[in-house]
Amino acid sequence: MPIEYEPFSARWRDDPYPAYRELRDHAPLHFAPESDCFCLSRHEDVLFALNHPEIFSSRAMFTVIFNSGFEGAPPLNTLKFLVRLALATRANPLGFQNARNLIASDPPAHGELRAIVNRGFTPRRIQAWEPRIREIAARCAAPLAAGERFDLVGDFAIPLPVTIIAEMLGVASERFEEFKRWSDAVIEGATGSKRGFPPHPDTLQAFVELDRYLARIIRLRRRTPSDDLVSAILAEAPGGERLTTLEVLLFLSLLLVAGNETTTNLIGNTVSALLDHPRELARVGADPKLVPNLVEERLRYDSPVQVVFRTATREIERHGVRIPQGAIVALLLGSANRDERRFASPDSFDPGRDARGHLAFGFGQHFCLGASLARLEARVAFEALAPALPRLERVPAERTLLDSFLVRGLRRLELRRAA
């Protein structure tokens, strides 16, 4: 019986892990006809693809996520959309198709881009944010200690990373609700049920509002540099390389969207798992030294980013199946991290596990730029939350996930004092 699995379908979204296991066991290289792409599900294969950009090009991230809505669209409609964005950002509309993009570029261009934006993510810069992260986490967690009803996602997991990213960029952190609205609309418009052309009005409006806001910040920092991430990225690199306004805009949009979504979902998913595993919650509460392990295990167990995409630059064969040149390949990170060939008892949530080797942040040249910041935020978050969690329980409600094939996270997680 042929195996069914489609990476863009919502059918497997609630619990993709049984399907992942079936793929790993019986179809480690699976062709999904509706999605028109090949799926790699085993850890060894996903790691190989991530580590060989000369065979598996990241250009697919633009094709699948940024450009999918324009496939088959009338050229005039596409141009109208790009012109509206251009008017908001004062950038050449044709440049959107050709601008260098960090997650959709390959060597050597990727290395050049990475060298520029790395200046904002040095270990010294990241560690300097720890006191501020602790301050925000303590403030957001205060209602938990008081026993108030609490939405872990909306009241904690969203404001913590969004406020930090905003302050790093030097933008108004009190607008975090607006940033989150833009982020969700972009994610769901590009990777959810609203995906397609013409763009959903909510998606289009979010793109325009976010880009207009960031373009204004970029113009301001070009005139008056400050000690923030935008100014660091805009500064000329030692080799004389500079990013164009549009390239900076694309990077900042990526940072605001991917940066806050990853950490928000990591925090929400981890608390949800601890509530479902009271024994493990008690372990973490009794031994705070388990918190760093907890973060890595949750990244492995239920990855905030479930899949990334690559384009085959040449014909290649894996497991007796031929991937033709130019084909889109889905690298199932969520499946690779549950591969029993790499992790013992992978479907068990064990905060004491050595989860090193998981691929939740990718691997190789495209290893997540913000991984160290996400780990720091998550560690501080659980140190702040751990004392209160054993006294809390989930408020019964329908479990609703984000509408996305790319990221995995809860919309809400309401908590109350246990009876």
Secondary structure as UniProt FT lines:
FT   TURN            7..8
FT   HELIX           10..12
FT   HELIX           17..26
FT   STRAND          29..32
FT   TURN            33..36
FT   STRAND          37..40
FT   HELIX           43..50
FT   TURN            53..55
FT   STRAND          56..57
FT   TURN            58..59
FT   HELIX           60..61
FT   HELIX           62..66
FT   HELIX           68..70
FT   TURN            71..72
FT   HELIX           75..89
FT   TURN            93..94
FT   HELIX           95..98
FT   HELIX           102..104
FT   TURN            107..108
FT   HELIX           109..117
FT   HELIX           118..121
FT   HELIX           123..127
FT   TURN            128..129
FT   HELIX           130..145
FT   TURN            146..147
FT   STRAND          150..151
FT   HELIX           153..157
FT   HELIX           159..169
FT   HELIX           173..175
FT   HELIX           176..191
FT   TURN            193..194
FT   HELIX           201..223
FT   HELIX           229..234
FT   TURN            238..239
FT   HELIX           245..254
FT   HELIX           255..259
FT   HELIX           260..276
FT   HELIX           278..286
FT   HELIX           288..290
FT   HELIX           291..301
FT   STRAND          307..312
FT   STRAND          316..318
FT   TURN            319..320
FT   STRAND          321..323
FT   TURN            325..326
FT   STRAND          328..332
FT   HELIX           333..336
FT   TURN            337..338
FT   TURN            340..342
FT   TURN            346..347
FT   TURN            351..352
FT   TURN            356..357
FT   TURN            360..361
FT   HELIX           364..366
FT   TURN            369..370
FT   HELIX           371..385
FT   TURN            386..388
FT   HELIX           389..391
FT   STRAND          392..394
FT   STRAND          414..417
//
